[in-house]
Amino acid sequence: MASSALATPASADAAAIPTGEWDRELSANGWRIDPDAIAVHRVEGTSRSVSLHQGDAAAVLLHVARRWHYEIGAVDSGEGGGMTAHTTRRTVGADFESNHLSGTAIALHPRAYPLAGSEGLWPHHEQIVRDILADCEGTVVWGGDLTPVKASHFHVAARPGDKTLARVAARLDTSKPTLYRAQTAGTVADPAAPARRVKARRLQRAQTD
């Protein structure tokens, strides 16, 4: 973690989590921290709008938020802390939290699932998350697979200009017309379908091994 001064949290539960100021020009996933690249986006099917890195990063993260909202819990009701995205606050508890600074990370119900929290998702909710990650074809990482764990966290794993990210974003971006789109607001595929479960498990092994 880039830090000019590490501090020890006062909470005994958080004593193992160092916090510091992220002082780099890039966030941990390699995206430039650039306020001019941030734009406000509406989360389809909700009353929420959030600030994210415009373009491909926003498209995949908005897809994650949209499916979480419909299949796990509302992001616009205040439940579990709702949803957080871009921030200019440089204090982080883990390197991956710096991705919020570049607008390439979101946290869904962050108060319910904080950094290094002991509360995990229900098994059927984790199955949905795995299916969402499969939708994103490896371009998004879930905080439930990171250390320290943060089950509310998702960030873009691909670098700027990545061709797979561009292709996946084009498929998932609901702001642009397309001939066919299986995943739209309120309309999702069945995460329990055998083919989708195989795809999700394959990606899980690739991202956690």
C-alpha positions in Angstrom: 0.0 0.0 0.0 1.3 3.4 -0.8 1.3 5.4 2.4 3.2 8.3 3.9 1.9 7.5 7.4 0.3 4.3 8.5 -2.1 4.5 11.4 -3.5 1.7 13.6 -7.3 1.7 13.8 -8.8 2.2 17.3 -11.2 -0.7 16.9 -9.9 -4.0 18.2 -11.8 -5.8 15.5 -10.0 -3.8 12.8 -6.6 -3.9 14.5 -5.1 -6.1 11.8 -6.1 -3.7 9.0 -3.6 -0.9 8.3 -4.9 2.3 6.9 -3.0 4.9 4.9 -3.1 7.6 2.3 -2.9 6.4 -1.3 -0.3 8.7 -2.8 0.1 7.2 -6.3 -1.2 8.6 -9.7 -2.7 5.2 -10.5 -5.1 3.1 -8.5 -4.1 -0.4 -7.6 -5.7 -1.9 -10.8 -3.6 0.4 -13.1 -6.2 3.1 -13.9 -5.2 6.8 -13.7 -6.8 8.8 -11.0 -8.3 11.6 -13.1 -11.3 13.7 -12.0 -11.9 14.6 -15.7 -12.6 10.9 -16.5 -15.4 10.6 -14.0 -19.0 11.0 -15.0 -22.4 10.5 -13.2 -24.3 7.4 -14.3 -27.8 6.2 -13.4 -28.1 2.7 -12.2 -30.8 1.3 -14.4 -34.0 0.3 -12.6 -33.1 2.3 -9.5 -33.4 5.8 -8.2 -29.6 6.0 -7.7 -26.9 7.7 -9.7 -23.2 7.2 -9.1 -19.9 8.6 -10.3 -17.7 6.2 -12.2 -14.9 6.2 -14.8 -16.8 6.8 -18.0 -16.8 4.3 -20.8 -16.1 0.6 -20.5 -15.4 0.6 -16.7 -18.8 2.2 -16.0 -20.6 -0.3 -18.2 -19.4 -3.4 -16.5 -19.7 -2.0 -13.0 -23.3 -0.7 -13.6 -24.2 -4.2 -14.8 -22.9 -5.6 -11.5 -24.9 -3.0 -9.5 -28.0 -3.6 -11.6 -28.0 -7.4 -11.1 -27.2 -7.0 -7.3 -30.2 -4.6 -7.0 -32.6 -7.0 -8.7 -31.3 -10.3 -7.3 -29.7 -9.7 -4.0 -30.8 -6.4 -2.4 -31.8 -2.9 -3.3 -29.0 -0.4 -3.7 -31.3 2.7 -3.5 -33.1 2.0 -0.2 -30.2 2.7 2.2 -30.1 -1.0 3.0 -26.6 -2.1 4.2 -25.2 1.3 3.2 -26.6 1.3 -0.3 -23.9 1.8 -2.9 -20.6 3.7 -3.0 -18.4 4.4 -6.1 -16.0 7.1 -6.9 -14.4 9.0 -4.1 -11.7 11.6 -3.7 -10.9 10.4 -0.1 -7.5 8.8 -0.3 -7.5 6.9 3.0 -7.7 3.2 2.2 -7.7 0.1 4.4 -6.5 -2.2 1.6 -4.8 -1.5 -1.7 -7.8 -2.5 -3.8 -9.9 0.2 -2.1 -7.8 2.7 -4.0 -9.7 1.7 -7.2 -12.5 3.9 -6.0 -10.2 6.9 -6.6 -10.1 6.1 -10.3 -13.9 5.4 -10.4 -13.3 1.7 -11.3 -14.7 0.2 -8.1 -18.1 0.0 -6.4 -19.2 -1.3 -3.0 -22.7 -2.7 -2.6 -24.1 -2.7 0.9 -20.7 -1.7 2.3 -21.9 -1.3 5.9 -23.3 -4.9 5.9 -20.1 -6.3 4.3 -17.2 -4.1 5.5 -13.5 -4.7 4.9 -12.4 -7.8 6.8 -15.9 -8.3 8.0 -17.0 -11.7 9.3 -20.4 -11.6 7.7 -20.5 -13.3 4.3 -23.2 -13.6 1.6 -25.8 -16.3 1.8 -24.8 -19.3 -0.4 -27.6 -18.5 -3.0 -26.4 -14.9 -3.1 -22.8 -15.9 -3.7 -24.0 -18.1 -6.5 -25.6 -15.0 -8.1 -22.4 -13.0 -7.6 -20.4 -15.8 -9.3 -22.9 -15.7 -12.2 -22.5 -11.9 -12.4 -18.7 -12.3 -12.5 -19.1 -14.9 -15.3 -21.2 -12.3 -17.2 -18.2 -10.0 -17.0 -15.8 -12.6 -18.3 -13.0 -12.0 -15.8 -12.9 -8.2 -16.3 -14.3 -7.7 -12.7 -13.0 -9.0 -9.4 -15.1 -9.6 -6.3 -13.8 -8.6 -2.9 -15.0 -11.9 -1.5 -12.0 -13.4 -3.2 -9.5 -10.9 -2.0 -7.4 -10.5 1.2 -8.6 -8.9 3.4 -12.1 -10.0 2.3 -14.7 -7.4 1.5 -17.9 -9.0 0.1 -19.4 -5.7 -0.9 -16.5 -4.8 -3.2 -16.1 -5.1 -6.9 -13.5 -3.5 -9.2 -12.4 -3.6 -12.8 -9.5 -6.1 -13.1 -8.7 -5.3 -16.8 -6.3 -2.4 -17.7 -7.5 0.6 -19.7 -7.8 -0.2 -23.4 -8.2 -4.0 -22.8 -9.9 -5.6 -25.7 -11.9 -8.1 -23.7 -13.1 -5.3 -21.4 -14.3 -3.3 -24.5 -16.1 -6.3 -25.9 -17.8 -7.2 -22.6 -18.7 -3.6 -21.9 -20.3 -3.3 -25.4 -22.4 -6.3 -24.6 -23.5 -5.2 -21.2 -23.9 -1.4 -21.8 -27.7 -0.7 -21.7 -27.2 2.9 -22.7 -26.5 1.8 -26.3 -28.9 0.0 -28.7 -28.2 -3.6 -29.5 -30.0 -6.4 -31.5 -30.0 -8.8 -28.5 -29.4 -8.3 -24.8 -30.1 -11.1 -22.4 -29.3 -9.1 -19.2 -31.4 -6.0 -18.9 -33.1 -4.4 -15.9 -35.4 -6.9 -14.3 -34.5 -9.6 -16.9 -31.7 -12.0 -16.0 -30.6 -15.5 -16.9 -30.9 -18.3 -14.4 -27.7 -18.5 -12.3 -28.5 -22.2 -11.5 -28.6 -23.2 -15.2 -25.9 -25.9 -15.6 -24.0 -24.1 -18.4 -23.9 -20.9 -16.4 -22.7 -22.7 -13.2 -19.9 -24.4 -15.2 -18.8 -21.0 -16.5 -19.0 -19.4 -13.1 -17.0 -22.2 -11.5 -14.3 -22.1 -14.2 -13.9 -18.3 -13.7 -13.8 -18.7 -9.9 -10.9 -21.2 -10.2 -9.1 -18.8 -12.5 -9.5 -15.8 -10.2 -8.8 -17.5 -6.9 -6.0 -20.1 -7.7 
